[in-house]
Amino acid sequence: METRQQKFERVLSREPFKGLKTILDSLSADREALCEGVNGTNSYAELLARLGYRITLTQQIHVQDAFSRVGPAGGIRSVLPYYDIPTQSSLPTLVNLDSTVTTTPKSAEFFNEMRAALKTQLSAQV
């Protein structure tokens, strides 16, 4: 019998959730907190808050510039460029040293939909 945590890891590892998994892996090493966060929240912003981050929206992220600002001086912990092939959309996310996540409205909407789809698959009976 598969545990809730095992199912979370299995489903999150599927291709459609690759971008969301990268973000979640960057935010917390506590797999149980990630699983509880996805199952216990109703939005991407709420999930980030549960993990101790505040979302900041910006109209555009220049990924190359962001890479040059990684570290204490630039305030960025990690740059997570993500390109969604089906929608041909660039959906970058910045994880900042001040416990904020900077993203575009389009990225926030996309990952909110991914979180909802993941939660739906996790609650489905197999």
C-alpha positions as CSV (number, residue, x, y, z in Angstrom):
1,M,0.0,0.0,0.0
2,E,1.4,3.4,-1.0
3,T,1.7,6.0,1.7
4,R,0.4,9.6,1.1
5,Q,4.0,10.8,1.0
6,Q,5.0,8.1,-1.5
7,K,2.1,9.1,-3.7
8,F,3.0,12.7,-3.5
9,E,6.6,12.0,-4.6
10,R,5.4,9.7,-7.4
11,V,2.8,12.2,-8.8
12,L,5.0,15.3,-8.4
13,S,7.8,13.5,-10.4
14,R,5.6,13.2,-13.4
15,E,6.5,15.3,-16.5
16,P,3.5,17.8,-16.2
17,F,4.7,18.9,-12.7
18,K,8.4,19.2,-13.5
19,G,8.4,23.0,-13.2
20,L,6.4,23.0,-10.0
21,K,8.7,20.3,-8.5
22,T,11.7,22.4,-9.3
23,I,10.2,25.4,-7.4
24,L,9.1,23.3,-4.5
25,D,12.5,21.6,-4.2
26,S,14.2,25.0,-4.2
27,L,11.9,26.2,-1.4
28,S,12.1,23.4,1.1
29,A,14.0,20.1,1.7
30,D,11.2,19.0,4.1
31,R,9.2,16.7,1.9
32,E,6.5,16.2,4.4
33,A,5.9,20.0,4.7
34,L,5.7,20.2,0.9
35,C,3.1,17.4,0.8
36,E,1.1,18.9,3.5
37,G,1.4,22.3,1.9
38,V,0.0,21.1,-1.5
39,N,-2.8,19.2,0.2
40,G,-3.7,21.9,2.7
41,T,-3.8,25.0,0.5
42,N,-6.1,26.4,-2.1
43,S,-3.7,28.6,-4.1
44,Y,-0.1,28.9,-5.2
45,A,0.3,32.1,-3.0
46,E,-1.1,30.2,0.0
47,L,1.2,27.3,-0.6
48,L,4.2,29.7,-0.7
49,A,3.0,31.3,2.5
50,R,2.7,28.0,4.2
51,L,6.3,27.3,3.3
52,G,7.4,30.6,4.7
53,Y,7.6,32.7,1.5
54,R,5.7,35.7,0.2
55,I,4.9,36.1,-3.5
56,T,5.9,39.3,-5.2
57,L,4.6,39.9,-8.7
58,T,6.5,41.8,-11.4
59,Q,5.6,42.3,-15.1
60,Q,8.8,40.9,-16.5
61,I,11.9,39.0,-15.3
62,H,15.1,39.2,-17.3
63,V,16.6,35.8,-16.6
64,Q,20.1,36.6,-17.7
65,D,20.2,39.7,-15.5
66,A,18.8,37.7,-12.6
67,F,21.5,35.1,-12.9
68,S,24.1,37.9,-12.5
69,R,22.4,38.9,-9.3
70,V,22.5,35.5,-7.5
71,G,24.2,35.8,-4.1
72,P,24.1,38.1,-1.1
73,A,24.9,41.3,-3.1
74,G,22.0,40.8,-5.6
75,G,19.6,39.3,-3.1
76,I,18.7,36.3,-5.2
77,R,19.1,32.7,-3.9
78,S,18.1,30.9,-7.1
79,V,16.8,31.6,-10.6
80,L,14.4,29.0,-11.9
81,P,13.8,29.6,-15.6
82,Y,11.0,27.4,-16.9
83,Y,9.7,27.1,-20.4
84,D,6.4,25.4,-21.0
85,I,6.5,23.9,-24.4
86,P,2.7,23.3,-24.9
87,T,1.9,27.0,-24.3
88,Q,5.3,28.2,-25.5
89,S,5.5,30.4,-22.4
90,S,8.6,31.5,-20.5
91,L,7.6,31.3,-16.8
92,P,10.6,32.3,-14.7
93,T,10.7,32.4,-10.9
94,L,13.2,34.0,-8.5
95,V,13.7,32.7,-5.0
96,N,15.1,35.6,-3.0
97,L,17.2,35.7,0.2
98,D,14.6,37.7,2.0
99,S,12.0,34.8,1.8
100,T,10.1,36.2,-1.1
101,V,9.4,34.5,-4.4
102,T,9.3,36.9,-7.4
103,T,7.4,35.9,-10.5
104,T,5.2,37.3,-13.2
105,P,1.4,37.2,-13.0
106,K,1.4,34.7,-15.9
107,S,3.8,32.4,-14.0
108,A,1.8,32.7,-10.8
109,E,-1.4,31.7,-12.7
110,F,0.3,28.8,-14.4
111,F,1.8,27.4,-11.2
112,N,-1.5,27.9,-9.4
113,E,-3.1,25.7,-12.0
114,M,-0.3,23.2,-11.7
115,R,-0.8,23.1,-7.9
116,A,-4.5,22.6,-8.3
117,A,-4.0,19.8,-10.8
118,L,-1.4,18.1,-8.5
119,K,-3.8,18.4,-5.6
120,T,-6.6,16.8,-7.7
121,Q,-4.4,13.9,-8.8
122,L,-3.2,13.4,-5.2
123,S,-6.8,13.1,-4.0
124,A,-7.9,10.7,-6.8
125,Q,-8.3,7.1,-5.8
126,V,-6.2,4.7,-7.8
